[in-house]
Each structure stands twice: as C-alpha cells, then as structure tokens.
Amino acid sequence: MTPPAAEGRRPAPWPAALPLTTPRLHLEPLRAEHAREAFGFLDDVRLHVWTGGVPDTLPELEARYARQAKGQSPDGTQGWLNWLVRRRTDGRLVGTVQATVSHVPGGGTEAAVAWVTGVAYQGEGYAREGARAMAEWLRASGVSALSAYIHPGHAASMAVARALGLAPSATVVDGEARWTDHGCRPTESNA
C-alpha cells in the first residue's frame, strides 16, 4: 500500500505555534521581523560554547527567521515551531524555545526541542519554565515523544531536559547525547 503522501497528496498541516503564558513568561510565536530584536542577545559567542559555531550575522538571522516563521520545512516533512521568550513584567526578550516536529516510523510524531537563554538571564530558571510550557503544549497538541541533543558537559541544559521528563540515551550525534522521553511524562521529583 502506498502512503497518502506518496500518492501526491500533501501531508496534514503541522500545528502552528500559539502564544503561551507561564507565571513569569510570555512565549510569543516567531515572526521574521523579530530577527533584529533577537540579534541583540544572540550575537554572543558565549552562547556557542556547548553547541559550537559562531553567532549568525544580522542578515543570516533575518534569513533564518524568515524560513522558520513559515512553520514547516520546504518539503513539508517537518513542522517548525519557534517562540521568543519574554518576561511578563517588562516584556524583555530573555530567550527562545523551539521544536522541530516530524513523523516517526510506526506512527506518531516526535518533537526535537531546544532552548536558548541570553547570557545575562541565565540561572533564573527561564529556560526551564519556557521549555516546560512548550513541552506541555506539544504534548497537549498530540506530539507523542520529545527529544533533545545536549553536550555531555552542559549541566544547565541537562537539568532543563530532566525537568521535561527526558533521559539520556546511548545515541550521540556530533558529540551531543540524544535525550528522550520515550513517551514518559515528567514527574514532580524532576519538576
């Protein structure tokens, strides 16, 4: 039997990022015009200590945000969900969270999640709070599994992953361990 997508039909649309709110944060769906504002905190080499690379230039970030704001890969095989993370008290941009959603063999969907917190705002729990709001929304939207790729020396990101109910696996890609929930939900002990 030929899968529906192979018969020329377009795959079902991916969910669109919606505004999310936590006690301290507002998660705002990414728009292309956010690039200039986000560049102010993303243009920091310290954010690349664990992931490698260098910060995007403003034109590169503008082009990336224009692609990501479309909500899916050009071929439609992945859904792209991105949010800016703002403090509710003053609207200040403190970070980003994102999920790349794809279908998995045997059915269901998996979201590869990631988070970035500006250096000036690290250690305040914003990554954990923002990533948790995103993860809860993804699960409520029908995503069946979560994963993240984390450098084995990045203790802060490992703590965020644990708060999401993720655990490290034996899989390593480009020096980063794959963390996954295998369909589990976070418990209060790792909340």
C-alpha positions as CSV (number, residue, x, y, z in Angstrom):
1,M,0.0,0.0,0.0
2,T,1.3,3.4,-0.9
3,P,1.3,6.0,1.9
4,P,-1.0,9.0,1.1
5,A,1.9,11.5,0.8
6,A,3.4,9.3,-1.9
7,E,0.2,9.4,-3.9
8,G,0.7,13.1,-4.5
9,R,-1.4,14.3,-1.6
10,R,0.1,16.9,0.7
11,P,0.8,15.7,4.3
12,A,-1.5,17.0,7.0
13,P,-0.5,20.5,8.1
14,W,1.7,20.9,11.2
15,P,0.4,22.6,14.2
16,A,1.1,26.4,14.3
17,A,2.8,27.9,17.3
18,L,0.4,29.7,19.5
19,P,1.1,32.3,22.3
20,L,1.8,30.6,25.6
21,T,1.9,32.1,29.1
22,T,3.6,30.9,32.3
23,P,3.6,32.7,35.7
24,R,6.7,34.7,34.7
25,L,6.9,34.4,30.9
26,H,5.1,35.0,27.7
27,L,6.1,32.8,24.7
28,E,5.5,34.7,21.5
29,P,5.4,32.8,18.2
30,L,8.3,33.7,16.0
31,R,7.9,36.2,13.2
32,A,10.5,37.1,10.6
33,E,10.6,40.7,11.9
34,H,11.8,39.5,15.3
35,A,15.3,39.0,13.9
36,R,16.6,42.5,14.6
37,E,15.5,42.4,18.3
38,A,16.7,38.8,18.9
39,F,20.1,39.7,17.3
40,G,20.8,41.8,20.3
41,F,21.1,38.9,22.7
42,L,22.0,36.1,20.2
43,D,25.1,37.9,19.0
44,D,27.2,36.5,21.8
45,V,29.9,33.9,21.3
46,R,29.3,32.6,24.9
47,L,26.1,31.1,23.7
48,H,28.1,28.8,21.4
49,V,30.4,27.3,24.0
50,W,28.4,24.0,24.1
51,T,27.0,24.0,20.5
52,G,29.9,25.2,18.5
53,G,29.8,27.6,15.7
54,V,29.6,31.4,15.8
55,P,26.6,33.7,16.1
56,D,24.7,34.5,12.9
57,T,25.2,37.9,11.3
58,L,22.1,40.0,11.2
59,P,21.4,39.2,7.5
60,E,21.8,35.4,8.3
61,L,19.5,35.6,11.3
62,E,16.9,37.6,9.2
63,A,17.0,34.9,6.5
64,R,16.8,32.1,9.1
65,Y,13.8,33.6,10.9
66,A,12.0,34.2,7.6
67,R,12.4,30.4,6.8
68,Q,11.4,29.3,10.3
69,A,8.4,31.6,10.5
70,K,6.8,29.6,7.7
71,G,6.2,26.8,10.2
72,Q,7.5,23.9,8.1
73,S,10.4,22.7,6.1
74,P,10.2,23.5,2.3
75,D,9.3,19.8,1.6
76,G,6.7,19.7,4.3
77,T,8.3,16.8,6.1
78,Q,8.9,18.8,9.3
79,G,6.9,21.2,11.4
80,W,8.9,24.2,12.7
81,L,7.6,25.8,16.0
82,N,9.6,28.7,17.4
83,W,8.9,31.1,20.2
84,L,10.6,34.2,21.7
85,V,10.6,34.0,25.4
86,R,9.8,37.3,27.2
87,R,9.5,38.3,30.8
88,R,5.9,39.2,31.6
89,T,6.9,42.0,34.0
90,D,8.7,44.2,31.4
91,G,8.4,42.4,28.0
92,R,12.2,41.9,27.8
93,L,13.3,39.2,25.5
94,V,15.3,36.6,27.6
95,G,15.5,33.6,25.2
96,T,13.9,31.3,22.7
97,V,12.5,27.8,22.6
98,Q,11.9,25.7,19.5
99,A,10.6,22.4,18.3
100,T,11.1,20.5,15.1
101,V,8.3,18.1,14.7
102,S,8.4,15.0,12.4
103,H,6.6,11.8,11.9
104,V,8.2,8.7,13.3
105,P,8.2,5.2,11.8
106,G,5.3,3.2,13.1
107,G,3.1,6.3,13.6
108,G,3.1,9.3,15.9
109,T,5.2,12.4,15.9
110,E,8.4,13.4,17.7
111,A,9.5,16.9,18.6
112,A,13.2,17.7,18.8
113,V,13.2,20.5,21.3
114,A,15.8,23.2,22.1
115,W,16.2,26.3,24.2
116,V,18.5,29.3,24.4
117,T,18.6,31.8,27.2
118,G,20.6,35.1,26.9
119,V,23.8,35.1,29.0
120,A,22.5,38.0,31.1
121,Y,19.4,36.0,32.0
122,Q,20.9,32.5,32.7
123,G,20.5,31.0,36.1
124,E,17.0,32.5,36.6
125,G,15.0,29.4,35.5
126,Y,13.7,31.0,32.3
127,A,14.9,28.1,30.1
128,R,13.2,25.5,32.3
129,E,10.0,27.5,32.5
130,G,9.8,28.3,28.8
131,A,10.8,24.8,27.7
132,R,8.3,23.3,30.0
133,A,5.5,25.4,28.7
134,M,6.4,24.5,25.2
135,A,6.7,20.7,26.0
136,E,3.3,20.8,27.8
137,W,1.7,22.5,24.7
138,L,3.4,20.0,22.3
139,R,2.1,17.0,24.3
140,A,-1.4,18.5,24.5
141,S,-1.2,19.0,20.7
142,G,-0.7,15.3,20.2
143,V,3.1,15.1,19.9
144,S,3.9,11.6,21.1
145,A,7.6,11.9,22.0
146,L,10.2,14.6,22.8
147,S,13.9,14.6,22.3
148,A,16.8,17.0,22.7
149,Y,20.5,16.9,21.8
150,I,22.8,18.1,24.6
151,H,26.5,18.3,25.1
152,P,27.5,15.9,27.9
153,G,29.2,18.8,29.8
154,H,26.3,21.2,29.7
155,A,24.8,20.7,33.2
156,A,22.2,23.5,32.9
157,S,20.7,22.1,29.7
158,M,20.7,18.6,31.2
159,A,18.7,20.0,34.2
160,V,16.2,21.5,31.8
161,A,15.9,18.2,29.9
162,R,15.3,16.3,33.2
163,A,12.5,18.9,34.0
164,L,10.8,17.9,30.7
165,G,11.0,14.2,31.6
166,L,13.8,13.4,29.3
167,A,16.6,11.0,30.0
168,P,19.9,10.4,28.1
169,S,20.2,7.6,25.6
170,A,23.2,5.9,24.2
171,T,22.9,7.8,20.9
172,V,25.5,10.5,20.3
173,V,25.4,12.8,17.3
174,D,28.1,15.4,16.7
175,G,29.3,15.0,20.3
176,E,25.8,15.6,21.7
177,A,23.8,12.9,23.6
178,R,20.2,12.3,22.5
179,W,17.8,12.7,25.4
180,T,14.3,11.3,25.0
181,D,11.1,10.8,27.0
182,H,10.1,7.5,25.3
183,G,6.6,8.7,25.8
184,C,7.0,9.3,29.6
185,R,5.8,12.4,31.3
186,P,7.9,14.5,33.8
187,T,7.3,13.7,37.5
188,E,7.1,16.1,40.4
189,S,10.5,14.9,41.5
190,N,12.2,16.3,38.4
191,A,9.9,19.3,38.1
